[in-house]
Amino acid sequence: SGLVFDKHGGRIVEAFAVQNSGSRMTPQSVITFYDETLPQLGWRREAPGAYLREGERLKLDLSEDAQGLTVHFKLFPQ
């Protein structure tokens, strides 16, 4: 699911990804993937799960429960 709000001062995007029941991803493997991938797209790592690029901030919030791993992506103006 997701939400997109685009305005003059910047865009706000929220999206959720839920692991499929056959997947064995861990929160650390997700963070490692984005730490290695996002710099190639111009993002700079600010902290684990937090990235900056051209006036925008991307934040990943990860949570685990009995159904698996959920990643909440939030993109918003810096």
All heavy atoms as a GROMACS GRO file, in nm:
protein
  619
    1SER      N    1   0.085  -0.118   0.000
    1SER     CA    2   0.000   0.000   0.000
    1SER      C    3   0.089   0.123   0.000
    1SER      O    4   0.207   0.115   0.028
    1SER     CB    5  -0.093  -0.001   0.120
    1SER     OG    6  -0.020   0.010   0.240
    2GLY      N    7   0.031   0.237  -0.030
    2GLY     CA    8   0.112   0.357  -0.033
    2GLY      C    9   0.030   0.484  -0.041
    2GLY      O   10  -0.092   0.482  -0.059
    3LEU      N   11   0.100   0.596  -0.028
    3LEU     CA   12   0.041   0.728  -0.032
    3LEU      C   13   0.141   0.820  -0.100
    3LEU      O   14   0.261   0.812  -0.071
    3LEU     CB   15   0.015   0.777   0.111
    3LEU     CG   16  -0.001   0.925   0.132
    3LEU    CD1   17  -0.147   0.962   0.104
    3LEU    CD2   18   0.037   0.963   0.272
    4VAL      N   19   0.094   0.907  -0.189
    4VAL     CA   20   0.181   1.005  -0.254
    4VAL      C   21   0.114   1.141  -0.242
    4VAL      O   22  -0.004   1.156  -0.273
    4VAL     CB   23   0.203   0.972  -0.404
    4VAL    CG1   24   0.287   1.081  -0.470
    4VAL    CG2   25   0.268   0.837  -0.420
    5PHE      N   26   0.190   1.240  -0.195
    5PHE     CA   27   0.142   1.378  -0.185
    5PHE      C   28   0.250   1.466  -0.244
    5PHE      O   29   0.362   1.470  -0.193
    5PHE     CB   30   0.114   1.413  -0.039
    5PHE     CG   31   0.061   1.552  -0.020
    5PHE    CD1   32  -0.068   1.584  -0.058
    5PHE    CD2   33   0.140   1.650   0.036
    5PHE    CE1   34  -0.118   1.712  -0.040
    5PHE    CE2   35   0.091   1.778   0.055
    5PHE     CZ   36  -0.037   1.809   0.017
    6ASP      N   37   0.220   1.532  -0.353
    6ASP     CA   38   0.318   1.616  -0.422
    6ASP      C   39   0.274   1.761  -0.409
    6ASP      O   40   0.161   1.795  -0.445
    6ASP     CB   41   0.324   1.575  -0.570
    6ASP     CG   42   0.454   1.615  -0.636
    6ASP    OD1   43   0.536   1.684  -0.571
    6ASP    OD2   44   0.474   1.577  -0.751
    7LYS      N   45   0.362   1.847  -0.357
    7LYS     CA   46   0.329   1.988  -0.342
    7LYS      C   47   0.449   2.072  -0.383
    7LYS      O   48   0.557   2.019  -0.408
    7LYS     CB   49   0.286   2.019  -0.199
    7LYS     CG   50   0.393   1.993  -0.096
    7LYS     CD   51   0.345   2.029   0.042
    7LYS     CE   52   0.464   2.021   0.137
    7LYS     NZ   53   0.446   2.099   0.254
    8HIS      N   54   0.431   2.202  -0.387
    8HIS     CA   55   0.537   2.293  -0.431
    8HIS      C   56   0.664   2.277  -0.348
    8HIS      O   57   0.775   2.280  -0.401
    8HIS     CB   58   0.487   2.437  -0.426
    8HIS     CG   59   0.592   2.537  -0.466
    8HIS    ND1   60   0.639   2.545  -0.595
    8HIS    CD2   61   0.660   2.628  -0.394
    8HIS    CE1   62   0.731   2.641  -0.601
    8HIS    NE2   63   0.746   2.692  -0.480
    9GLY      N   64   0.651   2.257  -0.216
    9GLY     CA   65   0.767   2.248  -0.129
    9GLY      C   66   0.836   2.113  -0.130
    9GLY      O   67   0.938   2.095  -0.067
   10GLY      N   68   0.782   2.018  -0.202
   10GLY     CA   69   0.842   1.885  -0.208
   10GLY      C   70   0.736   1.777  -0.206
   10GLY      O   71   0.618   1.804  -0.190
   11ARG      N   72   0.778   1.656  -0.222
   11ARG     CA   73   0.683   1.546  -0.224
   11ARG      C   74   0.693   1.463  -0.097
   11ARG      O   75   0.799   1.457  -0.034
   11ARG     CB   76   0.703   1.459  -0.347
   11ARG     CG   77   0.839   1.396  -0.353
   11ARG     CD   78   0.862   1.325  -0.484
   11ARG     NE   79   1.005   1.294  -0.494
   11ARG     CZ   80   1.055   1.209  -0.576
   11ARG    NH1   81   0.975   1.146  -0.659
   11ARG    NH2   82   1.183   1.187  -0.581
   12ILE      N   83   0.584   1.402  -0.064
   12ILE     CA   84   0.579   1.312   0.050
   12ILE      C   85   0.525   1.180  -0.004
   12ILE      O   86   0.419   1.176  -0.067
   12ILE     CB   87   0.488   1.366   0.161
   12ILE    CG1   88   0.544   1.498   0.213
   12ILE    CG2   89   0.475   1.263   0.273
   12ILE    CD1   90   0.453   1.569   0.310
   13VAL      N   91   0.600   1.074   0.016
   13VAL     CA   92   0.561   0.943  -0.032
   13VAL      C   93   0.576   0.845   0.083
   13VAL      O   94   0.678   0.846   0.153
   13VAL     CB   95   0.650   0.897  -0.151
   13VAL    CG1   96   0.611   0.758  -0.198
   13VAL    CG2   97   0.645   0.997  -0.264
   14GLU      N   98   0.476   0.761   0.102
   14GLU     CA   99   0.485   0.652   0.199
   14GLU      C  100   0.443   0.524   0.130
   14GLU      O  101   0.344   0.523   0.057
   14GLU     CB  102   0.396   0.678   0.320
   14GLU     CG  103   0.447   0.791   0.406
   14GLU     CD  104   0.384   0.793   0.544
   14GLU    OE1  105   0.374   0.685   0.606
   14GLU    OE2  106   0.346   0.901   0.588
   15ALA      N  107   0.518   0.420   0.152
   15ALA     CA  108   0.487   0.289   0.094
   15ALA      C  109   0.528   0.181   0.193
   15ALA      O  110   0.617   0.201   0.276
   15ALA     CB  111   0.560   0.270  -0.038
   16PHE      N  112   0.461   0.069   0.184
   16PHE     CA  113   0.489  -0.044   0.270
   16PHE      C  114   0.520  -0.166   0.184
   16PHE      O  115   0.456  -0.187   0.082
   16PHE     CB  116   0.368  -0.078   0.359
   16PHE     CG  117   0.336   0.029   0.459
   16PHE    CD1  118   0.255   0.135   0.424
   16PHE    CD2  119   0.386   0.022   0.587
   16PHE    CE1  120   0.224   0.233   0.515
   16PHE    CE2  121   0.356   0.120   0.680
   16PHE     CZ  122   0.274   0.226   0.644
   17ALA      N  123   0.617  -0.245   0.227
   17ALA     CA  124   0.648  -0.372   0.161
   17ALA      C  125   0.649  -0.480   0.269
   17ALA      O  126   0.709  -0.462   0.376
   17ALA     CB  127   0.783  -0.366   0.092
   18VAL      N  128   0.580  -0.589   0.242
   18VAL     CA  129   0.572  -0.700   0.337
   18VAL      C  130   0.636  -0.821   0.272
   18VAL      O  131   0.607  -0.854   0.157
   18VAL     CB  132   0.424  -0.730   0.373
   18VAL    CG1  133   0.416  -0.846   0.470
   18VAL    CG2  134   0.356  -0.606   0.428
   19GLN      N  135   0.725  -0.887   0.347
   19GLN     CA  136   0.793  -1.003   0.291
   19GLN      C  137   0.694  -1.115   0.264
   19GLN      O  138   0.597  -1.133   0.337
   19GLN     CB  139   0.904  -1.051   0.383
   19GLN     CG  140   0.862  -1.148   0.490
   19GLN     CD  141   0.979  -1.199   0.570
   19GLN    OE1  142   1.093  -1.155   0.555
   19GLN    NE2  143   0.954  -1.292   0.658
   20ASN      N  144   0.720  -1.188   0.162
   20ASN     CA  145   0.637  -1.303   0.128
   20ASN      C  146   0.671  -1.416   0.224
   20ASN      O  147   0.781  -1.423   0.275
   20ASN     CB  148   0.660  -1.330  -0.021
   20ASN     CG  149   0.701  -1.466  -0.063
   20ASN    OD1  150   0.725  -1.556   0.014
   20ASN    ND2  151   0.710  -1.480  -0.192
   21SER      N  152   0.576  -1.499   0.252
   21SER     CA  153   0.592  -1.600   0.356
   21SER      C  154   0.710  -1.695   0.332
   21SER      O  155   0.763  -1.751   0.426
   21SER     CB  156   0.463  -1.681   0.371
   21SER     OG  157   0.432  -1.744   0.250
   22GLY      N  158   0.754  -1.712   0.207
   22GLY     CA  159   0.867  -1.800   0.179
   22GLY      C  160   1.001  -1.732   0.192
   22GLY      O  161   1.105  -1.796   0.188
   23SER      N  162   1.004  -1.602   0.211
   23SER     CA  163   1.128  -1.526   0.218
   23SER      C  164   1.189  -1.533   0.357
   23SER      O  165   1.120  -1.546   0.456
   23SER     CB  166   1.099  -1.380   0.180
   23SER     OG  167   1.216  -1.305   0.189
   24ARG      N  168   1.321  -1.522   0.363
   24ARG     CA  169   1.392  -1.526   0.491
   24ARG      C  170   1.473  -1.398   0.512
   24ARG      O  171   1.586  -1.405   0.561
   24ARG     CB  172   1.484  -1.646   0.496
   24ARG     CG  173   1.414  -1.777   0.514
   24ARG     CD  174   1.377  -1.786   0.660
   24ARG     NE  175   1.379  -1.919   0.711
   24ARG     CZ  176   1.269  -1.987   0.741
   24ARG    NH1  177   1.152  -1.934   0.718
   24ARG    NH2  178   1.278  -2.105   0.795
   25MET      N  179   1.420  -1.285   0.475
   25MET     CA  180   1.495  -1.159   0.491
   25MET      C  181   1.494  -1.116   0.637
   25MET      O  182   1.396  -1.136   0.708
   25MET     CB  183   1.433  -1.051   0.404
   25MET     CG  184   1.441  -1.082   0.256
   25MET     SD  185   1.368  -0.953   0.157
   25MET     CE  186   1.493  -0.829   0.177
   26THR      N  187   1.604  -1.054   0.677
   26THR     CA  188   1.614  -0.999   0.812
   26THR      C  189   1.617  -0.846   0.800
   26THR      O  190   1.652  -0.793   0.694
   26THR     CB  191   1.743  -1.046   0.881
   26THR    OG1  192   1.856  -0.992   0.809
   26THR    CG2  193   1.751  -1.198   0.886
   27PRO      N  194   1.585  -0.776   0.908
   27PRO     CA  195   1.596  -0.630   0.903
   27PRO      C  196   1.737  -0.586   0.861
   27PRO      O  197   1.752  -0.494   0.781
   27PRO     CB  198   1.563  -0.586   1.046
   27PRO     CG  199   1.472  -0.693   1.095
   27PRO     CD  200   1.525  -0.821   1.034
   28GLN      N  201   1.841  -0.652   0.912
   28GLN     CA  202   1.977  -0.613   0.877
   28GLN      C  203   2.007  -0.636   0.730
   28GLN      O  204   2.076  -0.556   0.668
   28GLN     CB  205   2.080  -0.687   0.964
   28GLN     CG  206   2.221  -0.638   0.943
   28GLN     CD  207   2.236  -0.488   0.964
   28GLN    OE1  208   2.194  -0.437   1.068
   28GLN    NE2  209   2.294  -0.417   0.869
   29SER      N  210   1.955  -0.743   0.671
   29SER     CA  211   1.981  -0.767   0.528
   29SER      C  212   1.914  -0.661   0.442
   29SER      O  213   1.968  -0.622   0.338
   29SER     CB  214   1.937  -0.908   0.487
   29SER     OG  215   1.796  -0.924   0.491
   30VAL      N  216   1.799  -0.611   0.484
   30VAL     CA  217   1.731  -0.504   0.411
   30VAL      C  218   1.813  -0.376   0.419
   30VAL      O  219   1.839  -0.310   0.318
   30VAL     CB  220   1.588  -0.482   0.464
   30VAL    CG1  221   1.524  -0.359   0.402
   30VAL    CG2  222   1.502  -0.605   0.438
   31ILE      N  223   1.856  -0.339   0.539
   31ILE     CA  224   1.938  -0.217   0.557
   31ILE      C  225   2.067  -0.230   0.477
   31ILE      O  226   2.109  -0.135   0.410
   31ILE     CB  227   1.967  -0.192   0.706
   31ILE    CG1  228   1.837  -0.160   0.782
   31ILE    CG2  229   2.070  -0.082   0.725
   31ILE    CD1  230   1.768  -0.033   0.739
   32THR      N  231   2.132  -0.344   0.482
   32THR     CA  232   2.256  -0.365   0.407
   32THR      C  233   2.233  -0.347   0.258
   32THR      O  234   2.312  -0.282   0.188
   32THR     CB  235   2.316  -0.504   0.436
   32THR    OG1  236   2.345  -0.513   0.576
   32THR    CG2  237   2.441  -0.530   0.355
   33PHE      N  238   2.124  -0.403   0.206
   33PHE     CA  239   2.092  -0.388   0.064
   33PHE      C  240   2.079  -0.241   0.027
   33PHE      O  241   2.140  -0.195  -0.071
   33PHE     CB  242   1.962  -0.462   0.030
   33PHE     CG  243   1.914  -0.434  -0.109
   33PHE    CD1  244   1.970  -0.498  -0.218
   33PHE    CD2  245   1.813  -0.341  -0.132
   33PHE    CE1  246   1.927  -0.471  -0.348
   33PHE    CE2  247   1.770  -0.313  -0.261
   33PHE     CZ  248   1.827  -0.378  -0.369
   34TYR      N  249   2.003  -0.164   0.104
   34TYR     CA  250   1.985  -0.023   0.070
   34TYR      C  251   2.112   0.059   0.094
   34TYR      O  252   2.139   0.154   0.020
   34TYR     CB  253   1.864   0.035   0.144
   34TYR     CG  254   1.736  -0.012   0.078
   34TYR    CD1  255   1.660  -0.114   0.132
   34TYR    CD2  256   1.693   0.044  -0.042
   34TYR    CE1  257   1.545  -0.160   0.070
   34TYR    CE2  258   1.578  -0.001  -0.105
   34TYR     CZ  259   1.506  -0.103  -0.049
   34TYR     OH  260   1.392  -0.148  -0.112
   35ASP      N  261   2.190   0.025   0.196
   35ASP     CA  262   2.318   0.093   0.217
   35ASP      C  263   2.412   0.075   0.098
   35ASP      O  264   2.490   0.165   0.065
   35ASP     CB  265   2.388   0.039   0.343
   35ASP     CG  266   2.334   0.097   0.472
   35ASP    OD1  267   2.250   0.191   0.467
   35ASP    OD2  268   2.375   0.048   0.580
   36GLU      N  269   2.405  -0.041   0.034
   36GLU     CA  270   2.492  -0.068  -0.081
   36GLU      C  271   2.435  -0.014  -0.212
   36GLU      O  272   2.510   0.020  -0.303
   36GLU     CB  273   2.516  -0.219  -0.093
   36GLU     CG  274   2.597  -0.275   0.021
   36GLU     CD  275   2.606  -0.427   0.019
   36GLU    OE1  276   2.543  -0.492  -0.068
   36GLU    OE2  277   2.675  -0.482   0.107
   37THR      N  278   2.303  -0.009  -0.225
   37THR     CA  279   2.238   0.027  -0.350
   37THR      C  280   2.212   0.176  -0.367
   37THR      O  281   2.237   0.233  -0.474
   37THR     CB  282   2.105  -0.050  -0.363
   37THR    OG1  283   2.133  -0.190  -0.353
   37THR    CG2  284   2.038  -0.023  -0.496
   38LEU      N  285   2.160   0.240  -0.263
   38LEU     CA  286   2.118   0.380  -0.277
   38LEU      C  287   2.231   0.479  -0.311
   38LEU      O  288   2.206   0.574  -0.386
   38LEU     CB  289   2.041   0.425  -0.153
   38LEU     CG  290   1.903   0.362  -0.138
   38LEU    CD1  291   1.840   0.402  -0.005
   38LEU    CD2  292   1.812   0.402  -0.254
   39PRO      N  293   2.354   0.462  -0.262
   39PRO     CA  294   2.460   0.555  -0.303
   39PRO      C  295   2.481   0.558  -0.455
   39PRO      O  296   2.517   0.661  -0.511
   39PRO     CB  297   2.584   0.504  -0.229
   39PRO     CG  298   2.528   0.441  -0.106
   39PRO     CD  299   2.401   0.374  -0.155
   40GLN      N  300   2.456   0.447  -0.522
   40GLN     CA  301   2.469   0.443  -0.668
   40GLN      C  302   2.363   0.529  -0.736
   40GLN      O  303   2.376   0.564  -0.854
   40GLN     CB  304   2.458   0.298  -0.717
   40GLN     CG  305   2.568   0.209  -0.661
   40GLN     CD  306   2.543   0.064  -0.695
   40GLN    OE1  307   2.522   0.031  -0.811
   40GLN    NE2  308   2.546  -0.021  -0.594
   41LEU      N  309   2.258   0.563  -0.663
   41LEU     CA  310   2.150   0.646  -0.716
   41LEU      C  311   2.156   0.789  -0.662
   41LEU      O  312   2.059   0.863  -0.672
   41LEU     CB  313   2.014   0.582  -0.681
   41LEU     CG  314   1.995   0.440  -0.736
   41LEU    CD1  315   1.868   0.379  -0.679
   41LEU    CD2  316   1.992   0.441  -0.888
   42GLY      N  317   2.269   0.823  -0.599
   42GLY     CA  318   2.289   0.960  -0.552
   42GLY      C  319   2.249   0.985  -0.408
   42GLY      O  320   2.257   1.098  -0.360
   43TRP      N  321   2.206   0.883  -0.336
   43TRP     CA  322   2.166   0.900  -0.196
   43TRP      C  323   2.289   0.888  -0.107
   43TRP      O  324   2.378   0.808  -0.132
   43TRP     CB  325   2.063   0.795  -0.156
   43TRP     CG  326   1.930   0.814  -0.220
   43TRP    CD1  327   1.888   0.758  -0.337
   43TRP    CD2  328   1.824   0.896  -0.175
   43TRP    NE1  329   1.760   0.800  -0.365
   43TRP    CE2  330   1.718   0.884  -0.267
   43TRP    CE3  331   1.806   0.978  -0.064
   43TRP    CZ2  332   1.597   0.951  -0.253
   43TRP    CZ3  333   1.686   1.045  -0.049
   43TRP    CH2  334   1.583   1.031  -0.142
   44ARG      N  335   2.290   0.967   0.000
   44ARG     CA  336   2.398   0.962   0.099
   44ARG      C  337   2.340   0.909   0.229
   44ARG      O  338   2.237   0.955   0.277
   44ARG     CB  339   2.454   1.103   0.121
   44ARG     CG  340   2.568   1.110   0.221
   44ARG     CD  341   2.626   1.249   0.230
   44ARG     NE  342   2.530   1.354   0.252
   44ARG     CZ  343   2.483   1.393   0.371
   44ARG    NH1  344   2.523   1.333   0.481
   44ARG    NH2  345   2.396   1.491   0.381
   45ARG      N  346   2.406   0.810   0.287
   45ARG     CA  347   2.359   0.750   0.412
   45ARG      C  348   2.379   0.849   0.526
   45ARG      O  349   2.488   0.900   0.548
   45ARG     CB  350   2.434   0.621   0.441
   45ARG     CG  351   2.389   0.550   0.566
   45ARG     CD  352   2.467   0.419   0.579
   45ARG     NE  353   2.421   0.342   0.693
   45ARG     CZ  354   2.486   0.334   0.807
   45ARG    NH1  355   2.600   0.397   0.824
   45ARG    NH2  356   2.438   0.261   0.906
   46GLU      N  357   2.274   0.877   0.598
   46GLU     CA  358   2.278   0.966   0.714
   46GLU      C  359   2.291   0.884   0.844
   46GLU      O  360   2.363   0.923   0.935
   46GLU     CB  361   2.151   1.050   0.718
   46GLU     CG  362   2.141   1.144   0.834
   46GLU     CD  363   2.010   1.219   0.833
   46GLU    OE1  364   1.905   1.161   0.801
   46GLU    OE2  365   2.014   1.338   0.866
   47ALA      N  366   2.221   0.775   0.850
   47ALA     CA  367   2.220   0.683   0.964
   47ALA      C  368   2.163   0.551   0.912
   47ALA      O  369   2.113   0.547   0.800
   47ALA     CB  370   2.132   0.740   1.076
   48PRO      N  371   2.168   0.444   0.992
   48PRO     CA  372   2.108   0.320   0.944
   48PRO      C  373   1.960   0.341   0.907
   48PRO      O  374   1.881   0.389   0.988
   48PRO     CB  375   2.122   0.224   1.062
   48PRO     CG  376   2.238   0.277   1.139
   48PRO     CD  377   2.231   0.427   1.124
   49GLY      N  378   1.927   0.313   0.782
   49GLY     CA  379   1.790   0.329   0.734
   49GLY      C  380   1.748   0.471   0.705
   49GLY      O  381   1.630   0.498   0.683
   50ALA      N  382   1.842   0.566   0.699
   50ALA     CA  383   1.810   0.706   0.671
   50ALA      C  384   1.908   0.760   0.567
   50ALA      O  385   2.029   0.745   0.582
   50ALA     CB  386   1.817   0.790   0.798
   51TYR      N  387   1.854   0.824   0.462
   51TYR     CA  388   1.935   0.867   0.348
   51TYR      C  389   1.892   1.006   0.303
   51TYR      O  390   1.775   1.044   0.316
   51TYR     CB  391   1.918   0.767   0.232
   51TYR     CG  392   1.938   0.625   0.275
   51TYR    CD1  393   1.832   0.549   0.322
   51TYR    CD2  394   2.065   0.568   0.276
   51TYR    CE1  395   1.850   0.419   0.366
   51TYR    CE2  396   2.084   0.438   0.320
   51TYR     CZ  397   1.976   0.364   0.366
   51TYR     OH  398   1.995   0.236   0.410
   52LEU      N  399   1.987   1.082   0.246
   52LEU     CA  400   1.961   1.217   0.197
   52LEU      C  401   2.001   1.228   0.050
   52LEU      O  402   2.100   1.169   0.008
   52LEU     CB  403   2.044   1.319   0.275
   52LEU     CG  404   2.020   1.328   0.425
   52LEU    CD1  405   2.125   1.417   0.489
   52LEU    CD2  406   1.881   1.380   0.452
   53ARG      N  407   1.922   1.307  -0.024
   53ARG     CA  408   1.957   1.337  -0.164
   53ARG      C  409   1.880   1.460  -0.209
   53ARG      O  410   1.758   1.465  -0.201
   53ARG     CB  411   1.922   1.220  -0.255
   53ARG     CG  412   1.958   1.249  -0.402
   53ARG     CD  413   1.923   1.135  -0.492
   53ARG     NE  414   1.779   1.134  -0.515
   53ARG     CZ  415   1.717   1.054  -0.600
   53ARG    NH1  416   1.786   0.964  -0.668
   53ARG    NH2  417   1.588   1.059  -0.615
   54GLU      N  418   1.951   1.560  -0.258
   54GLU     CA  419   1.893   1.678  -0.322
   54GLU      C  420   1.770   1.732  -0.250
   54GLU      O  421   1.664   1.752  -0.309
   54GLU     CB  422   1.859   1.646  -0.467
   54GLU     CG  423   1.980   1.608  -0.550
   54GLU     CD  424   1.944   1.567  -0.691
   54GLU    OE1  425   1.826   1.578  -0.731
   54GLU    OE2  426   2.036   1.522  -0.762
   55GLY      N  427   1.784   1.758  -0.121
   55GLY     CA  428   1.674   1.818  -0.045
   55GLY      C  429   1.565   1.723  -0.002
   55GLY      O  430   1.462   1.765   0.049
   56GLU      N  431   1.587   1.594  -0.021
   56GLU     CA  432   1.489   1.495   0.023
   56GLU      C  433   1.552   1.397   0.119
   56GLU      O  434   1.672   1.371   0.114
   56GLU     CB  435   1.431   1.417  -0.096
   56GLU     CG  436   1.345   1.501  -0.186
   56GLU     CD  437   1.280   1.418  -0.296
   56GLU    OE1  438   1.352   1.340  -0.362
   56GLU    OE2  439   1.158   1.432  -0.312
   57ARG      N  440   1.470   1.343   0.206
   57ARG     CA  441   1.515   1.243   0.303
   57ARG      C  442   1.432   1.117   0.281
   57ARG      O  443   1.310   1.124   0.263
   57ARG     CB  444   1.494   1.297   0.444
   57ARG     CG  445   1.526   1.197   0.552
   57ARG     CD  446   1.524   1.259   0.690
   57ARG     NE  447   1.656   1.318   0.710
   57ARG     CZ  448   1.677   1.443   0.749
   57ARG    NH1  449   1.577   1.524   0.771
   57ARG    NH2  450   1.799   1.487   0.765
   58LEU      N  451   1.498   1.002   0.281
   58LEU     CA  452   1.433   0.873   0.271
   58LEU      C  453   1.459   0.799   0.401
   58LEU      O  454   1.573   0.787   0.444
   58LEU     CB  455   1.489   0.792   0.154
   58LEU     CG  456   1.440   0.649   0.139
   58LEU    CD1  457   1.290   0.644   0.112
   58LEU    CD2  458   1.517   0.578   0.028
   59LYS      N  459   1.353   0.753   0.464
   59LYS     CA  460   1.367   0.680   0.591
   59LYS      C  461   1.299   0.545   0.578
   59LYS      O  462   1.189   0.535   0.525
   59LYS     CB  463   1.302   0.760   0.703
   59LYS     CG  464   1.317   0.696   0.838
   59LYS     CD  465   1.332   0.800   0.944
   59LYS     CE  466   1.343   0.747   1.084
   59LYS     NZ  467   1.387   0.616   1.108
   60LEU      N  468   1.367   0.442   0.624
   60LEU     CA  469   1.313   0.306   0.626
   60LEU      C  470   1.288   0.266   0.770
   60LEU      O  471   1.379   0.273   0.852
   60LEU     CB  472   1.411   0.206   0.564
   60LEU     CG  473   1.469   0.237   0.427
   60LEU    CD1  474   1.563   0.126   0.384
   60LEU    CD2  475   1.361   0.258   0.325
   61ASP      N  476   1.166   0.229   0.800
   61ASP     CA  477   1.132   0.176   0.932
   61ASP      C  478   1.096   0.029   0.912
   61ASP      O  479   1.009  -0.003   0.831
   61ASP     CB  480   1.014   0.251   0.994
   61ASP     CG  481   1.051   0.392   1.035
   61ASP    OD1  482   1.164   0.411   1.085
   61ASP    OD2  483   0.969   0.483   1.018
   62LEU      N  484   1.162  -0.058   0.986
   62LEU     CA  485   1.140  -0.202   0.972
   62LEU      C  486   1.077  -0.256   1.099
   62LEU      O  487   1.114  -0.215   1.209
   62LEU     CB  488   1.272  -0.272   0.944
   62LEU     CG  489   1.334  -0.239   0.809
   62LEU    CD1  490   1.424  -0.120   0.816
   62LEU    CD2  491   1.406  -0.357   0.754
   63SER      N  492   0.983  -0.348   1.080
   63SER     CA  493   0.922  -0.414   1.195
   63SER      C  494   0.897  -0.559   1.161
   63SER      O  495   0.875  -0.595   1.046
   63SER     CB  496   0.792  -0.344   1.234
   63SER     OG  497   0.699  -0.349   1.128
   64GLU      N  498   0.905  -0.642   1.264
   64GLU     CA  499   0.881  -0.786   1.247
   64GLU      C  500   0.770  -0.828   1.341
   64GLU      O  501   0.760  -0.779   1.454
   64GLU     CB  502   1.006  -0.866   1.281
   64GLU     CG  503   1.109  -0.870   1.174
   64GLU     CD  504   1.222  -0.965   1.209
   64GLU    OE1  505   1.298  -0.934   1.302
   64GLU    OE2  506   1.232  -1.069   1.142
   65ASP      N  507   0.685  -0.919   1.294
   65ASP     CA  508   0.585  -0.980   1.378
   65ASP      C  509   0.568  -1.124   1.333
   65ASP      O  510   0.647  -1.174   1.253
   65ASP     CB  511   0.453  -0.902   1.375
   65ASP     CG  512   0.392  -0.892   1.237
   65ASP    OD1  513   0.423  -0.976   1.149
   65ASP    OD2  514   0.311  -0.800   1.214
   66ALA      N  515   0.465  -1.190   1.381
   66ALA     CA  516   0.445  -1.332   1.349
   66ALA      C  517   0.425  -1.354   1.199
   66ALA      O  518   0.454  -1.462   1.148
   66ALA     CB  519   0.326  -1.385   1.426
   67GLN      N  520   0.378  -1.253   1.127
   67GLN     CA  521   0.353  -1.268   0.983
   67GLN      C  522   0.476  -1.238   0.899
   67GLN      O  523   0.477  -1.262   0.780
   67GLN     CB  524   0.238  -1.178   0.940
   67GLN     CG  525   0.107  -1.219   1.005
   67GLN     CD  526  -0.008  -1.131   0.966
   67GLN    OE1  527   0.012  -1.018   0.922
   67GLN    NE2  528  -0.127  -1.182   0.981
   68GLY      N  529   0.579  -1.181   0.957
   68GLY     CA  530   0.701  -1.155   0.882
   68GLY      C  531   0.752  -1.013   0.899
   68GLY      O  532   0.718  -0.942   0.992
   69LEU      N  533   0.834  -0.972   0.804
   69LEU     CA  534   0.902  -0.843   0.805
   69LEU      C  535   0.824  -0.742   0.720
   69LEU      O  536   0.783  -0.773   0.608
   69LEU     CB  537   1.043  -0.860   0.748
   69LEU     CG  538   1.131  -0.737   0.736
   69LEU    CD1  539   1.162  -0.679   0.874
   69LEU    CD2  540   1.258  -0.771   0.662
   70THR      N  541   0.806  -0.622   0.774
   70THR     CA  542   0.742  -0.513   0.700
   70THR      C  543   0.840  -0.396   0.694
   70THR      O  544   0.902  -0.362   0.794
   70THR     CB  545   0.612  -0.466   0.769
   70THR    OG1  546   0.521  -0.576   0.775
   70THR    CG2  547   0.548  -0.349   0.694
   71VAL      N  548   0.854  -0.337   0.574
   71VAL     CA  549   0.938  -0.220   0.556
   71VAL      C  550   0.847  -0.104   0.522
   71VAL      O  551   0.767  -0.110   0.430
   71VAL     CB  552   1.043  -0.239   0.444
   71VAL    CG1  553   1.133  -0.117   0.434
   71VAL    CG2  554   1.124  -0.365   0.467
   72HIS      N  555   0.858   0.005   0.598
   72HIS     CA  556   0.782   0.128   0.577
   72HIS      C  557   0.879   0.229   0.519
   72HIS      O  558   0.974   0.269   0.586
   72HIS     CB  559   0.724   0.174   0.710
   72HIS     CG  560   0.643   0.299   0.702
   72HIS    ND1  561   0.607   0.368   0.814
   72HIS    CD2  562   0.591   0.367   0.597
   72HIS    CE1  563   0.537   0.474   0.778
   72HIS    NE2  564   0.528   0.475   0.647
   73PHE      N  565   0.858   0.268   0.393
   73PHE     CA  566   0.941   0.366   0.325
   73PHE      C  567   0.875   0.503   0.338
   73PHE      O  568   0.757   0.516   0.306
   73PHE     CB  569   0.952   0.333   0.175
   73PHE     CG  570   1.014   0.200   0.146
   73PHE    CD1  571   0.936   0.085   0.140
   73PHE    CD2  572   1.150   0.188   0.124
   73PHE    CE1  573   0.991  -0.039   0.111
   73PHE    CE2  574   1.206   0.064   0.096
   73PHE     CZ  575   1.127  -0.049   0.089
   74LYS      N  576   0.951   0.603   0.382
   74LYS     CA  577   0.899   0.739   0.391
   74LYS      C  578   0.995   0.833   0.319
   74LYS      O  579   1.113   0.839   0.352
   74LYS     CB  580   0.885   0.782   0.536
   74LYS     CG  581   0.780   0.702   0.612
   74LYS     CD  582   0.760   0.754   0.752
   74LYS     CE  583   0.869   0.698   0.840
   74LYS     NZ  584   0.849   0.728   0.983
   75LEU      N  585   0.944   0.905   0.219
   75LEU     CA  586   1.022   1.004   0.145
   75LEU      C  587   0.957   1.139   0.171
   75LEU      O  588   0.837   1.155   0.155
   75LEU     CB  589   1.018   0.972  -0.004
   75LEU     CG  590   1.090   1.072  -0.096
   75LEU    CD1  591   1.240   1.063  -0.076
   75LEU    CD2  592   1.052   1.047  -0.240
   76PHE      N  593   1.038   1.238   0.214
   76PHE     CA  594   0.983   1.369   0.247
   76PHE      C  595   1.092   1.476   0.232
   76PHE      O  596   1.211   1.443   0.229
   76PHE     CB  597   0.924   1.369   0.389
   76PHE     CG  598   1.015   1.314   0.494
   76PHE    CD1  599   1.093   1.399   0.571
   76PHE    CD2  600   1.022   1.178   0.520
   76PHE    CE1  601   1.177   1.349   0.669
   76PHE    CE2  602   1.105   1.127   0.618
   76PHE     CZ  603   1.183   1.214   0.693
   77PRO      N  604   1.050   1.603   0.222
   77PRO     CA  605   1.150   1.710   0.209
   77PRO      C  606   1.241   1.714   0.330
   77PRO      O  607   1.200   1.687   0.443
   77PRO     CB  608   1.066   1.838   0.201
   77PRO     CG  609   0.930   1.792   0.161
   77PRO     CD  610   0.915   1.655   0.217
   78GLN      N  611   1.365   1.751   0.307
   78GLN     CA  612   1.466   1.757   0.414
   78GLN      C  613   1.436   1.868   0.509
   78GLN      O  614   1.391   1.972   0.480
   78GLN     CB  615   1.602   1.776   0.351
   78GLN     CG  616   1.716   1.764   0.445
   78GLN     CD  617   1.849   1.764   0.372
   78GLN    OE1  618   1.854   1.755   0.251
   78GLN    NE2  619   1.956   1.773   0.445
   0.00000   0.00000   0.00000
